[in-house]
């Protein structure tokens, strides 16, 4: 969450510094505003690859001259084009497993030039898949380690039992029964060691 907030602040400052002075005089359509927001994301988010618009949620109440802060809601997806090589973003093909980001932005039209506050978070694509794969591998490793530890304990136990004479084995069994009985007693009566039950 901290990274998203940091990018939102970065993008807000950038648009106010590089906005176009003609923007307040020529109201933007919703599609133009989304296109500008995607361009700002590509230029300032610090990503290697270019992102293209995947889907823009229609905003029926879009009013570029209102005093409120018009909302942008759109999804972008990673492409094969590197940012340093891209000339026309529209010509870049989407990666099949490219990162998909859900973006929410607001235009502050009272500022001259207008400012956009933009926050984009991953919702799918390779980052999410990588995270799931890493989690699965970690869980599998943990389960394997637990199984190995159990096997080692059982082997040690068997070796100890082989080395013990019969008398010691009987004592061990009696002790285990006594231990289980005490555990049951403490659970049922809720006894605390050192106290007297009434």
N, C-alpha and C positions, 0 to 999 in steps of 0.2 A: 504494500500500500504506500509506503514511503516513496518508492521509486515513481509511482504514478503521480503522486502529489508534486514531486520535484519536477517532473516533465511538464505538468500543467503550469507551474510557475514559470519555467523556462520559456514555454511557448507563449505565454501571455506577454512577457517582456519583449520577446522577439517581434511579435506582430506590431506592437506599439512603436518599435524602433524602425521597422522596415515597411510599414503600411503605406498604402498609396493615398496621396492627398485627394485624388479624385473620387475615392470610395464614398465619402459622405454625400457627394453630389449625385452619384449614380447608384441608386439602390441596387443591391444584389438580389438575384433570384435565389431560391433555396439551393438549387443545383450548383450555381456559381459559388455560393458560400461554402458548400460542402467541398467542392473542388479546391477552393482556396485553403480550406482547413487540411485537406489531404496533402497539398503541396507544402504547407507549413510543417506538418508532421514529418514528411520526408526530409525536409531541409534541416530540421532542428532536433530530431529525436535521437540522433546518434546511432542509427541503424546502418548496417552495411548494405542491405538490399532495399530496393524501392518497394513501397507498398502502393497498391492500387485500390480504388474503390470497389468493393464487392457488392455492397447494398446500401442504399440510403433510405431511411425510414421517412416516408412522406410526412411533411409537417404542414397540415392544412391551415394553421394559424400563423404561418410565416409572414411577418410584417417587418421589412428591413428599415422602416422609418419610425417604428414605435419607440417609446421611451423605455420599454422593458428590455430584457436581455434575451433575444431570440435563441432558441435551443436548436442544436444540431445533434442528430442521432444517426450514426452510420457505422458500417463495418468495413474494414480494410483487410487485404490479404497480401502476404509476402510474394514477390515476383522473383524471377531469375535475374533481373537486371541489377547490377551493382550501382549504387548511388553515384559514384564518380564517373561511370560510363554512360548513364542514362541521359538521353536527350528528350525524348517524348515518353512520358510515363505510360501513356495509353497503349504504346506498342509493346510493352513488356508483358510476357506471358506469366500467368500465375504458376507457382510451384505446386505440385500435386499435394505435397505434405507441408506446404507453407504455413507459417504462423498466421492465425486469424486474430484480429484485434477488434474489440467493440469500443467505439469511440463516442464520447459525449462531450459536446462543446457548447460554449455560450459566446455570442458576440456582444461586446459592450460598445454600442453604437454612439453613446454620448461622447466618447473619446475621439480626438482628432489626431491622427487617423484612428479608425476603429480597432479594437483589441479583441482577440479571440482567446478564450481560456479553453484548453483542450486536454482531455485525459483519455488515454487508450489503454485497455487492459487485454491480455491474451485470453481467448476463450476456446481455442482449439489449435489444431495443427501440430507441428513437430514438438514444440515446447511441452505441451500437455502430454503428448505421447511419451516423450523422454522422461518426464516426471513419473508417469505410471510405470514405465519399464524399470526405472531406478528403484521405485518402491517395491516392485515385485522381486527384483534381484535381492534387495536388502532383506525382505521377508524370507525368501528362500535360504539365504545364507544364515539367517538367524535360526530358522528351523533346523538346518543341517547341523549347526553348532550345538543346538540343544540335544538333537538326537545323538551326536557323537559324545557329548558329555554324559548322557544317560547310559550309553553303551559302556563307556569307561567306568562309570560308577558300578554298573552291574558286574563287569569283569573284575574289578577290585574286590567287590563283595564276594564273588565266587572264589577268588584266590584266597581271601581271608578265611572263608569258611572251610576250604580244603586244608589249610594249615592248622586249624583248630582241632583239638581233641573233642570227643563226644561230649564230655562234661561241659566244656565251654560252649558248644553249640546249643546244648539244652539251656544253659544259663542265658544265652543270648535270646533264645525264643521266649523264655519266661520274662526276661526284661522287656522285650518288645510288647508282649501282652500287657504287662504292667503299665508300660508307657501309654499304650492306647487307652487302657482303662482310665488312667489319670486324666488324659486329654478329654475323654468323654465326660468325666466327673466335673472337670473345670468348666466345660461348655454348658452342661445341664444346670449345675448349681450356681454357676458364675462365681466360683470361689476365687479368692485372691490368695496367692501364697503368703503364708504368715498370718492369715486371719482365721478365726474360729467360726465354723458354720453352726447355726442354731437349728 
